[in-house]
């Protein structure tokens, strides 16, 4: 489904929300937009490569610490030392919370094509487990509540709000691919959610569920995503080298 060079076999370009967020965060940081937490009332400013290292903690577990160190142009020893510093780890946690809020907002506000949901879920499966939980728990809970509300209203022949149908469709389209990439997270309740999706939501929105189903039948592989991300994050080294080259030389 997702090849190492970063394209999707059905013709869609990959949508990696984590990669986009990290790239944008570094650009904003370079411009001086440093909305970082205060540590005991003082602002802490990090070198750009340390900031990048904190951002890349989103993928701890998929990338080893040695791989992250190499990707952001620091030594393994330097990264190990940073991880003993309270200000750096506060930064890691703060950025993780910021990203999971961003990810949840993207899923709620935007509607993607089936292949793009597959791409989003493939990258999501590479996130550090705590970050995944901060995304999953509130959104899955909301999807279940919407399913109950929608099915109850249909049962009693009540009007179903269009926004609720659209929101459920967005969330289900993501979580159905999560089930493919992270089958261990599958729950018995998901069968009920699938029935609501197929029998109510897609029909009322006059959408084609087969478009989603056809991708799910491919038995989507998760391998290749790590290699794609590694190539996408090559910009970290390139930008760092470019940034260093532009610094004034003091004599």
C-alpha positions as CSV (number, residue, x, y, z in Angstrom):
1,X,0.0,0.0,0.0
2,X,2.6,2.5,1.1
3,X,6.0,2.2,-0.6
4,X,9.4,3.2,0.8
5,X,9.6,6.1,-1.6
6,X,6.5,7.6,0.0
7,X,3.8,7.0,-2.7
8,X,0.6,5.1,-2.3
9,X,-0.2,2.4,-4.7
10,X,-3.7,3.7,-5.6
11,X,-2.2,7.0,-6.8
12,X,-2.7,9.1,-3.6
13,X,0.2,11.1,-2.2
14,X,0.9,10.1,1.4
15,X,-0.6,12.2,4.2
16,X,1.8,12.0,7.1
17,X,0.4,14.4,9.7
18,X,3.4,13.9,12.1
19,X,5.9,14.7,9.4
20,X,3.9,17.8,8.3
21,X,3.7,19.1,11.9
22,X,7.4,18.6,12.6
23,X,8.4,20.3,9.5
24,X,6.1,23.3,10.2
25,X,7.2,23.4,13.8
26,X,10.9,23.7,12.9
27,X,10.2,26.4,10.4
28,X,8.2,28.4,13.0
29,X,11.0,27.8,15.5
30,X,13.6,29.1,13.1
31,X,11.4,32.2,12.5
32,X,11.5,33.0,16.2
33,X,8.0,31.8,17.0
34,X,9.1,29.9,20.2
35,X,6.0,29.2,22.3
36,X,7.7,27.0,24.7
37,X,6.9,26.1,28.4
38,X,8.4,28.1,31.2
39,X,10.6,26.2,33.6
40,X,10.4,27.6,37.1
41,X,9.3,31.0,35.6
42,X,12.1,31.2,33.0
43,X,12.1,30.7,29.3
44,X,14.3,28.0,28.0
45,X,15.7,28.3,24.5
46,X,17.1,25.2,22.8
47,X,19.5,24.9,19.9
48,X,17.5,24.0,16.8
49,X,18.8,20.5,16.6
50,X,17.8,19.8,20.2
51,X,14.4,21.2,19.4
52,X,14.2,18.8,16.5
53,X,15.3,15.9,18.7
54,X,12.4,16.7,21.1
55,X,10.0,16.7,18.2
56,X,11.3,13.4,16.9
57,X,10.4,11.7,20.2
58,X,7.0,11.3,18.6
59,X,8.4,8.2,16.9
60,X,10.3,6.6,19.8
61,X,9.7,2.9,19.5
62,X,9.7,3.0,15.7
63,X,13.1,4.8,15.6
64,X,15.7,4.0,18.1
65,X,17.4,6.8,20.1
66,X,20.5,6.2,18.0
67,X,18.5,6.6,14.8
68,X,16.8,9.8,16.1
69,X,20.2,11.2,17.1
70,X,21.6,10.6,13.6
71,X,18.5,12.1,11.9
72,X,18.9,15.4,13.9
73,X,22.7,15.6,13.7
74,X,23.5,15.0,17.4
75,X,25.6,12.2,18.9
76,X,24.0,9.4,20.8
77,X,25.7,10.5,23.9
78,X,24.4,14.0,23.5
79,X,20.9,12.8,23.1
80,X,21.2,10.5,26.2
81,X,22.4,13.5,28.2
82,X,19.5,15.6,27.0
83,X,17.1,13.0,28.2
84,X,18.5,13.4,31.7
85,X,17.6,17.1,31.7
86,X,14.2,18.1,33.1
87,X,13.8,21.1,30.8
88,X,14.3,18.9,27.7
89,X,11.9,16.2,28.9
90,X,9.3,18.9,29.7
91,X,9.7,20.1,26.2
92,X,9.2,16.6,24.8
93,X,6.0,16.2,26.8
94,X,4.7,19.6,25.9
95,X,5.3,19.1,22.2
96,X,3.6,15.7,22.4
97,X,0.5,17.2,23.9
98,X,0.5,19.9,21.2
99,X,0.9,17.4,18.4
100,X,-1.9,15.1,19.6
101,X,-4.2,18.1,19.8
102,X,-3.2,19.1,16.3
103,X,-3.8,15.5,15.0
104,X,-7.3,15.2,16.7
105,X,-8.3,18.6,15.2
106,X,-7.2,17.5,11.7
107,X,-9.3,14.4,11.9
108,X,-12.4,16.3,13.1
109,X,-12.1,19.3,10.8
110,X,-10.9,17.8,7.6
111,X,-12.2,15.0,5.4
112,X,-9.7,12.9,3.5
113,X,-10.0,10.3,0.8
114,X,-9.9,6.6,1.7
115,X,-6.3,6.2,0.6
116,X,-5.3,9.3,2.6
117,X,-6.9,7.9,5.7
118,X,-4.9,4.7,5.1
119,X,-1.7,6.8,5.0
120,X,-2.6,8.8,8.1
121,X,-3.3,5.5,10.0
122,X,0.0,3.9,8.8
123,X,2.0,6.8,10.2
124,X,-0.1,6.9,13.4
125,X,0.9,3.3,13.9
126,X,4.5,4.4,14.2
127,X,3.9,7.0,16.9
128,X,5.0,6.5,20.5
129,X,2.3,4.6,22.4
130,X,1.4,7.4,24.8
131,X,0.9,9.8,21.9
132,X,-1.3,7.2,20.2
133,X,-3.4,6.9,23.3
134,X,-3.8,10.7,23.6
135,X,-5.2,10.6,20.1
136,X,-7.2,7.5,20.3
137,X,-9.0,7.6,23.6
138,X,-11.0,10.9,23.2
139,X,-11.7,10.3,19.5
140,X,-12.8,6.6,19.9
141,X,-15.0,7.6,22.8
142,X,-16.6,10.3,20.7
143,X,-17.1,8.0,17.7
144,X,-18.8,5.4,20.0
145,X,-21.1,8.1,21.4
146,X,-22.0,9.3,17.9
147,X,-22.8,5.7,16.8
148,X,-25.1,5.2,19.8
149,X,-26.9,8.5,19.2
150,X,-27.3,7.9,15.4
151,X,-28.6,4.4,15.7
152,X,-31.0,5.4,18.5
153,X,-32.4,8.3,16.5
154,X,-32.8,6.0,13.4
155,X,-34.5,3.4,15.6
156,X,-37.1,5.9,16.9
157,X,-37.4,7.6,13.5
158,X,-35.9,10.9,14.7
159,X,-33.9,13.3,12.6
160,X,-30.2,12.7,12.5
161,X,-28.0,15.8,12.5
162,X,-25.8,16.1,9.3
163,X,-22.8,17.2,11.3
164,X,-23.0,14.0,13.4
165,X,-23.1,11.9,10.3
166,X,-20.1,13.6,8.8
167,X,-18.1,13.5,12.0
168,X,-18.8,9.8,12.5
169,X,-17.7,9.2,8.9
170,X,-14.4,11.0,9.4
171,X,-13.6,9.2,12.6
172,X,-14.7,5.8,11.4
173,X,-12.7,6.2,8.2
174,X,-9.5,6.7,10.3
175,X,-10.2,4.0,12.9
176,X,-11.1,1.3,10.4
177,X,-7.5,1.6,9.1
178,X,-6.1,1.7,12.6
179,X,-7.6,-1.8,13.0
180,X,-5.6,-2.9,10.0
181,X,-2.3,-1.5,11.1
182,X,-2.8,-2.2,14.9
183,X,-5.0,-5.2,15.1
184,X,-4.2,-5.7,18.8
185,X,-6.3,-2.6,19.5
186,X,-9.4,-4.0,17.8
187,X,-12.4,-4.2,20.1
188,X,-15.7,-6.3,19.9
189,X,-17.6,-3.0,19.8
190,X,-16.1,-2.2,16.4
191,X,-18.5,-4.6,14.7
192,X,-21.4,-2.5,15.9
193,X,-19.6,0.6,14.6
194,X,-19.2,-1.0,11.2
195,X,-22.9,-1.8,11.0
196,X,-23.7,1.8,11.8
197,X,-21.3,2.9,9.1
198,X,-22.5,0.6,6.4
199,X,-26.2,0.5,7.1
200,X,-26.8,4.1,8.2
201,X,-24.1,6.7,7.8
202,X,-22.7,6.1,4.4
203,X,-26.2,5.5,3.0
204,X,-27.5,8.8,4.5
205,X,-24.6,10.7,3.2
206,X,-24.9,9.0,-0.2
207,X,-21.3,7.9,-0.1
208,X,-19.7,4.8,-1.5
209,X,-18.6,2.5,1.2
210,X,-17.1,0.1,-1.3
211,X,-14.4,2.7,-2.0
212,X,-13.3,2.2,1.6
213,X,-13.9,-1.5,1.7
214,X,-11.8,-2.1,-1.4
215,X,-8.7,-0.7,0.4
216,X,-9.4,-2.7,3.5
217,X,-9.5,-5.9,1.4
218,X,-5.8,-5.4,0.5
219,X,-4.6,-6.6,3.9
220,X,-2.6,-3.4,4.2
221,X,1.1,-3.8,5.2
222,X,2.8,-1.4,7.6
223,X,6.3,-2.1,6.5
224,X,7.8,0.6,4.3
225,X,6.3,3.4,6.4
226,X,9.5,3.7,8.5
227,X,11.7,3.9,5.4
228,X,9.4,6.5,3.9
229,X,9.5,8.6,7.0
230,X,13.3,8.3,7.2
231,X,13.5,9.7,3.7
232,X,11.1,12.5,4.4
233,X,13.0,13.5,7.5
234,X,16.2,13.8,5.5
235,X,15.3,17.5,5.5
236,X,16.4,17.7,9.1
237,X,20.0,17.2,8.2
238,X,19.8,19.4,5.1
239,X,18.2,22.3,7.0
240,X,20.6,22.0,9.9
241,X,23.6,22.0,7.5
242,X,22.1,25.0,5.6
243,X,21.4,26.8,8.9
244,X,24.9,26.3,10.1
245,X,26.4,27.4,6.9
246,X,24.6,30.7,7.1
247,X,25.8,31.6,10.6
248,X,28.3,34.4,10.8
249,X,31.9,33.4,11.5
250,X,33.4,35.3,14.5
251,X,37.1,35.9,14.7
